[in-house]
Amino acid sequence: MKTKILCYIIDGIILISLIAVWVYVLLTEMPMKSIIAIALISLVLIILGGVVLFVAIRSESGEKSVKKQVEEKEEVPVIEKKEEKPVERENPTKFQFEEDTSFQFPEEMATEFIFDDKKVPEPEKTEIIPQKRSFYVKLQDKNNSVKTYQTYFDTEAIIGRHEGNCNIVLADEKSVSRRHCRLFVDKDRIMAEDLGSSNRTYVNGVQVDGRALEIKSGDELRMGRAIFIVTIN
């Protein structure tokens, strides 16, 4: 409401100013350049007045729409509740049964049942096949922690540079043989065995030569110039 009144006041001031200016122009002799300048200023004022008038109209229509929405919300239809009449239900019929004691078991069927004294066969025992345990091994380069190799195996895992015969392929390590060493399971222990490599295999600095050595998580495995920290799960 305040915005609409303010817009009408501004339009009134603009209109009165235009009338006063042009009355002054008509009553006095002014050069053509001044008249053209006054005409341009008047045009700008007319456009400004039109904009203000448009804002006032929009404000008024907005107030009407809001008022209409409020009235629609207030007019909520009242739903009359109908009184429900209680339904009369008939009492359920009670049935009475008389005990009949006249029935007797026939003497011909009243015989003793004899069971053979036989042993009930015992159920066959299902043979439980032990499941193979799967191991996870990860090799982390000691000099470059981002560089890691990993694999899963049940009985053994071959480490080397040959892609066809190795579980862990160290293709970039030139000092590692094609089939360098083998990790295998021995009574829930992981053993490391050298496969006749050129540059030997070492576990924590001990050379794997002739017999396999046990390897655990956190141990150091060296193959040639490549050194890895082992993680086993």
C-alpha positions as CSV (number, residue, x, y, z in Angstrom):
1,M,0.0,0.0,0.0
2,K,2.8,2.5,0.9
3,T,4.6,1.7,-2.4
4,K,1.5,2.4,-4.5
5,I,0.9,5.8,-2.7
6,L,4.6,6.8,-3.2
7,C,4.4,5.9,-6.9
8,Y,1.3,8.1,-7.4
9,I,3.0,11.0,-5.6
10,I,6.1,10.7,-7.8
11,D,3.9,10.6,-11.0
12,G,2.0,13.7,-9.7
13,I,5.3,15.6,-9.2
14,I,6.6,14.7,-12.6
15,L,3.3,15.8,-14.3
16,I,3.2,19.1,-12.5
17,S,6.9,19.7,-13.3
18,L,6.2,19.1,-17.0
19,I,3.2,21.4,-17.1
20,A,5.2,24.2,-15.4
21,V,8.2,23.8,-17.7
22,W,6.2,23.9,-20.9
23,V,4.1,26.8,-19.7
24,Y,7.3,28.7,-19.1
25,V,8.6,27.7,-22.5
26,L,5.5,28.9,-24.2
27,L,5.4,32.3,-22.4
28,T,9.1,33.1,-22.9
29,E,11.2,33.2,-26.0
30,M,13.9,30.6,-25.8
31,P,16.5,29.5,-28.3
32,M,15.8,26.3,-30.3
33,K,18.6,24.3,-28.6
34,S,17.2,25.0,-25.2
35,I,13.7,23.9,-26.4
36,I,15.1,20.6,-27.8
37,A,17.0,19.9,-24.5
38,I,13.8,20.6,-22.5
39,A,11.9,18.3,-24.8
40,L,14.4,15.4,-24.3
41,I,14.3,15.9,-20.5
42,S,10.5,15.9,-20.7
43,L,10.6,12.6,-22.7
44,V,12.9,11.0,-20.0
45,L,10.5,12.2,-17.3
46,I,7.5,10.8,-19.2
47,I,9.3,7.4,-19.5
48,L,10.2,7.5,-15.8
49,G,6.6,8.4,-14.9
50,G,5.4,5.4,-17.0
51,V,7.7,3.1,-15.1
52,V,6.6,4.4,-11.8
53,L,2.9,4.0,-12.8
54,F,3.7,0.4,-14.0
55,V,5.2,-0.4,-10.6
56,A,2.1,1.0,-8.8
57,I,-0.2,-1.1,-10.9
58,R,1.9,-4.3,-10.3
59,S,1.9,-3.5,-6.6
60,E,-1.9,-3.1,-6.5
61,S,-2.4,-6.4,-8.5
62,G,0.0,-8.2,-6.2
63,E,-1.9,-7.0,-3.1
64,K,-5.2,-8.2,-4.7
65,S,-3.8,-11.6,-5.5
66,V,-2.4,-12.1,-2.0
67,K,-5.7,-10.9,-0.5
68,K,-7.6,-13.4,-2.7
69,Q,-5.3,-16.3,-1.6
70,V,-5.8,-15.4,2.0
71,E,-9.6,-15.4,1.6
72,E,-9.5,-18.7,-0.2
73,K,-7.5,-20.2,2.6
74,E,-9.9,-18.8,5.2
75,E,-12.9,-20.3,3.4
76,V,-12.5,-23.9,4.5
77,P,-15.5,-26.1,3.8
78,V,-17.1,-27.4,7.0
79,I,-17.8,-31.1,6.8
80,E,-20.7,-32.2,8.9
81,K,-20.1,-35.4,10.8
82,K,-22.9,-37.9,10.5
83,E,-23.8,-39.6,13.6
84,E,-23.3,-43.3,13.2
85,K,-26.0,-45.4,14.6
86,P,-24.8,-48.4,16.6
87,V,-25.5,-51.6,14.8
88,E,-27.5,-54.1,16.8
89,R,-25.9,-57.5,16.7
90,E,-27.8,-60.6,17.5
91,N,-26.4,-62.7,20.3
92,P,-24.6,-65.7,18.9
93,T,-26.4,-69.0,19.2
94,K,-25.0,-71.2,21.8
95,F,-24.7,-74.9,20.9
96,Q,-24.8,-77.5,23.6
97,F,-23.2,-81.0,23.0
98,E,-24.2,-84.0,24.9
99,E,-21.5,-86.4,25.9
100,D,-22.1,-89.7,24.1
101,T,-20.7,-92.6,26.1
102,S,-22.4,-95.4,24.1
103,F,-19.5,-95.9,21.7
104,Q,-17.2,-98.8,22.6
105,F,-14.1,-99.9,20.8
106,P,-14.6,-103.3,19.0
107,E,-13.1,-106.3,20.7
108,E,-11.7,-107.5,17.4
109,M,-9.5,-104.5,17.0
110,A,-8.6,-104.3,20.7
111,T,-5.4,-106.3,20.2
112,E,-1.9,-105.6,21.4
113,F,0.5,-104.0,19.0
114,I,3.8,-105.8,19.0
115,F,6.8,-104.0,17.6
116,D,9.8,-105.8,16.2
117,D,12.8,-105.4,18.4
118,K,14.9,-104.0,15.6
119,K,17.5,-101.2,15.8
120,V,16.6,-98.0,14.0
121,P,19.2,-97.3,11.3
122,E,21.5,-94.5,12.2
123,P,21.6,-91.5,9.7
124,E,24.5,-91.5,7.4
125,K,27.2,-89.1,8.4
126,T,28.1,-86.5,5.8
127,E,31.8,-86.1,5.2
128,I,32.9,-82.5,5.7
129,I,35.5,-81.5,3.3
130,P,37.9,-78.9,4.8
131,Q,37.9,-75.7,2.9
132,K,41.2,-74.3,1.6
133,R,42.4,-71.2,3.3
134,S,43.2,-68.3,1.0
135,F,46.1,-66.0,1.8
136,Y,46.7,-62.4,0.7
137,V,50.3,-61.1,0.2
138,K,51.3,-57.5,-0.6
139,L,54.8,-56.3,-1.5
140,Q,55.5,-52.6,-0.8
141,D,58.7,-51.1,-2.3
142,K,60.9,-50.0,0.5
143,N,62.3,-47.0,-1.5
144,N,59.0,-46.0,-3.0
145,S,55.9,-46.7,-0.7
146,V,53.5,-45.9,-3.6
147,K,54.8,-48.8,-5.6
148,T,53.0,-52.0,-4.4
149,Y,52.3,-55.5,-5.7
150,Q,49.6,-57.9,-4.4
151,T,47.9,-61.2,-5.0
152,Y,45.8,-64.0,-3.4
153,F,46.9,-67.6,-3.3
154,D,45.8,-70.9,-1.8
155,T,49.0,-73.0,-1.9
156,E,51.7,-71.0,-3.6
157,A,52.6,-67.7,-5.3
158,I,55.5,-67.2,-7.8
159,I,57.3,-63.9,-7.9
160,G,59.3,-62.9,-11.0
161,R,59.4,-61.0,-14.3
162,H,57.6,-63.5,-16.5
163,E,54.0,-62.5,-17.0
164,G,52.8,-66.0,-17.9
165,N,54.1,-68.0,-15.0
166,C,54.1,-65.5,-12.1
167,N,51.4,-64.4,-9.7
168,I,53.3,-61.2,-8.9
169,V,55.1,-59.7,-12.0
170,L,58.0,-57.4,-11.4
171,A,58.5,-56.4,-15.0
172,D,60.4,-53.2,-14.2
173,E,62.9,-54.8,-11.9
174,K,65.8,-55.9,-14.2
175,S,67.8,-57.5,-11.3
176,V,64.9,-60.0,-10.7
177,S,64.9,-63.3,-12.6
178,R,62.0,-64.5,-14.7
179,R,61.0,-66.9,-11.9
180,H,62.8,-65.6,-8.9
181,C,61.2,-67.0,-5.8
182,R,58.2,-68.9,-4.5
183,L,55.9,-68.3,-1.5
184,F,54.1,-71.4,-0.4
185,V,52.0,-72.7,2.6
186,D,53.5,-75.1,5.1
187,K,51.2,-75.9,8.1
188,D,49.7,-72.4,8.2
189,R,53.1,-70.8,7.8
190,I,54.2,-68.9,4.7
191,M,57.6,-70.0,3.5
192,A,59.9,-68.3,1.0
193,E,62.0,-70.4,-1.4
194,D,64.6,-69.3,-4.0
195,L,64.0,-70.8,-7.5
196,G,67.6,-70.7,-8.6
197,S,67.7,-67.0,-9.3
198,S,70.8,-65.2,-10.5
199,N,70.8,-62.5,-7.8
200,R,69.5,-64.6,-4.9
201,T,66.7,-64.1,-2.4
202,Y,67.0,-62.7,1.1
203,V,64.6,-62.6,4.1
204,N,65.6,-59.9,6.6
205,G,69.1,-60.1,5.3
206,V,69.4,-63.9,5.5
207,Q,70.0,-65.6,2.2
208,V,67.4,-68.2,1.2
209,D,69.7,-71.0,0.0
210,G,69.0,-74.7,-0.1
211,R,66.0,-74.6,2.3
212,A,63.0,-72.3,2.6
213,L,62.7,-69.6,5.3
214,E,59.5,-68.6,7.0
215,I,58.3,-65.1,6.1
216,K,55.8,-63.0,8.1
217,S,54.1,-59.6,7.9
218,G,56.6,-56.8,8.3
219,D,59.6,-58.8,7.1
220,E,61.9,-57.5,4.4
221,L,62.2,-59.5,1.2
222,R,65.1,-58.7,-1.1
223,M,65.3,-60.0,-4.7
224,G,68.4,-58.7,-6.5
225,R,68.4,-54.9,-5.9
226,A,64.6,-54.8,-5.3
227,I,63.7,-54.6,-1.6
228,F,60.1,-55.0,-0.4
229,I,58.2,-54.9,2.9
230,V,55.9,-57.9,3.1
231,T,52.2,-57.9,4.4
232,I,50.5,-61.2,4.8
233,N,46.9,-61.9,5.8
